[in-house]
Amino acid sequence: MKLMTAAKVTNRKHIMPGYNLLRVHAPDIAHRSQPGQFLHVLCSDTLDPLLRRPISIHTADKDKGTVSLLYRVAGRGTARLYDYDQLDVMGPLGNGFTLPPVASKVLVVAGGIGIAPLYFLLQKLSESGSIADVFLGASSAGHLILVEDIHELGHRVQVATDDGSAGHYGRVTDICSPDFISGLDMVFACGPRPMMRALAEIIKEHNVPGQFSLEERMGCGVGACLACACKTRTGRPEEFTYSHVCVDGPVFSASEVVWE
């Protein structure tokens, strides 16, 4: 199985200031990709920056052999990606989401760029005939991503913004009412850690399982270093261990993560 690929960039688009979408031709990766997995992308043809950057798989088209990456420009590495005609990528890496049975009552919660891996999941849910409720959170209306695209997949969307410029005025977890949460079969989420921690507490109170995709800095991407270690429960009271987000995740059970 080939892990490293030189992928030709076939399309690029500025989604909004600081957010880009790249589509690359990588048939082998497209065939093997699952929602929640990521690619480890080399950001330079020199040693600066040295480390690859983990970018979640936004979509994968097996028929066309393409993979899309939706990402936020967060530093020198990701700032360089947009102008390349070819990307050196490793992947697909990590453990992704497990799709629920058809007809399950599903909630998908995304904060900011956390919608990037969740959109691939929403595509798969639509293909299986499942309709999800989707709660999107952002700092303002101008930072809400893919709202219309998600509507077109047939899912129900509610939004929340920190400044009240669209939807609910406040945090996206504010709209997770107890009556609604208690009737769910599964919650999928990706976003800032405070949002994930708050959501994990909410669903725990109602005994609803969750699959959460963690965002962590990574070094190797294959479990050889400890850059992306996170605390996870062992199953015994008060005991924990360290898991690698790159190989054990990035998707974990919400109840498995030690939220600090």
N, C-alpha and C positions, 0 to 999 in steps of 0.2 A: 504494500500500500504506500503510495507516494505521499509524503507529508509536506514537502516544500514544492512550491509552484511559482513559476514566473507568469503572472496573470496580466494579460493585456487589458488596459482600461478602454472600455468601449463607449462609455458615456459618463459625463460629469455634470453636476448641477449644484448651484448654490441654492439651498432651500430657504435660508434667511441668513442675516449676518451671523457668522460664527458657526453655521451648520451646513455641512456638505453631504452630498450623495454621490458615491462612485459606484459604477457598475463595471465588473471585470469578467473577462471570459476565462472560466476555469471549470471545464466540464466535469472533471473528476470530483472536485470539491462540491459542485452543484448537486451531483448525484448522491453524495454522502452526507450532506448537511441536514441537520435537524434543528428545529427552533430552540433557541437558547445557547447554541454553540457559538464559537467565535473564531476569528482568524488572528494570527499573530503577524503583524505587518512591519516590514523593515521600512524605516522612514528616511533613510539616507543611503547614498552610495559611498559614504565615507564612514569614519568611526564616530562621528558626532552628528546626531545623537547615536549612542552605541546600541541601546536596547530597542527591541521591537515594541510595538504598541498593540495591546489587545483591542480589537474592534469587533463587536457582536455582528453576527450575520443578520442582515435586515430582511432579505428575501433570497431565495434560490430558485432558479428556473431550470429544471432538469432538461426540458426540451431544447432550450436555447443554450444551455451550458453556461449560464451566467449567474453571478452572485453579486448582490448589492450590499454596500456598506454605508450606513447612515451614521455620521459621527459629529461630535462637537469639537471644534478646534480648541484644544486646551493647553497648547504649548508649542515649542519649536518642532517637535516631531510631527504632530498632526497638521501643523501649519504647512508642512512641505508636501503632503500627500496629493493635494489637488492638482498639481501641475505635472505629475509624473504620467508618462504614457504606458508604463508597465510597473507592476508592483510585485515585490518578492514577498510571498505570503506562506505561512505555515498553517495547515488546518485541513478540515475543521477540527477544532480542539474542544475539550471539555465535555461535560455531561449536560444535556439540555433538558427541556421540559418533557414530561410524560403526558400525553394527551388523555383527557378524561373520556369516559364512555359517552356516546351520542345521547343527547337529551339531558345531559347533566346541567345543573344550574351553576353557571360559571361567572365569576367576576374577574376582570383584568384591570389592575391598577398600575398606572404609569406616572412617574414624576419626571418632567423634563425629557431629556434624551433617553430616559428609561423605556420609552416607547419603541426604540430601535429594534431590540430583539423580540419584543412582544408582538410587533406587527406580523412577523413571520408566523408566530403562533396563531394569531387571529386569522391569517390566511388559511391555515390548516383546519381550524375550527369551522370556517365557512365551507371549505371543501367537503367536510364530513357532515354538513347539515346542521351544525350546532351554532346557536346564536348566543353571544355573550353580552353581558353588561360591561361597559368600559368606562372607567373613571380616569380622566386625564387631568393632571395638575401641572401648573407652570407659574412662573413669577408674574406674567402678564399675558394678555390676549395675543400679543405679538410673538410670544414664545411657545404658543400651542402648536404642536406638530401633528400632521396627518389626520386631523379631525374629519375632513370630508372623505378621505381615502377609507377610513374605518367605517364611516356611514355606508359607503358604497359596497363594502363587504357584507352589509346586512346587520351589523351589530348596533346595539343601543349605546349612545355616548352621552355622558355628562362631564362637564368640565368645572374646574375650580382654579382660581387665580389668586395669588397673594395680594394683589392690589384691587381686586374686584372688577377689573376691566372686562371680564367675561365669566359667565356662570356664577358659581358660588364664590362669595368673598371670603377667602380663607384657605386652609389646607385641604388637600384632596381627601384626607382621611376624615374630615368633618362630615362628608356626605355618606359615610359608611354607617348608616343607621342600624341599631341593634336588630330591629324587625327584619330588615333586608338581609343582613349578614347571616342571621340564624337560619335562613332558608336556603343557603348555598351549599353546593357539594364540593366546590374547590375555588380557591383564590390564587391567581397568578399575579406576580408583581415584580417590578424593577424600578429603581429610582434612588434618590438620596437615602443614606442610611437612617436618618431620623424618621423619614416617612415609613421606611420598611419596619423599623422597630415599633413605631406606633401601630401600624397595621397588624403586625404579628401579635401584639397584645390584644387588639380588638377581636381577631379571629380565634385566639386562644380562649377567650371568655365564652365563646359560643361553640367551641369544639369543632370548628371548621378547619379542614386541612389547607395548607398553602404551599405553593412552590415559588420560591423567591430567587431571582437572579441577582447575585451580588456583584458590585463594582469594586474592584481592588486594583491597586498597582501591581504589575507583574514583571518578573525578570525573564525567566527562561520560557515559561508557558507550558512546560511539560513535567512539572513536579520535581525538578532537580534542585531547585533553590527554595528558600523560605520567604521570598518577597511577598507572596500573596497569602500567607498563612492566616487563618481565622479560627477563632474558638468555636468548637462544636461539642454538643453533649454526647456522652458515651452511652447513655441509657441508664446509668446509675446516678442516684441523687448526689448532687454537689460535685460530680466528676465531669471533667471536660478533657478534650484533646485538641490538637491543632490539625485542621484539614487544609489542603491546598485548593484554593479557589479554581486554579487552572485545570486540575485533573479530577478532583472530587466534586467540583462545581463546574461552572459558576452557579448552577441551579441547585439549591438545597431545600429541604423541607423547612418551613418557617419555624417549626418547633425544635429543629435540630441546632439552629444557630444560637450562640450565646450573644445576645444583643447588649452591648456595653456602650 
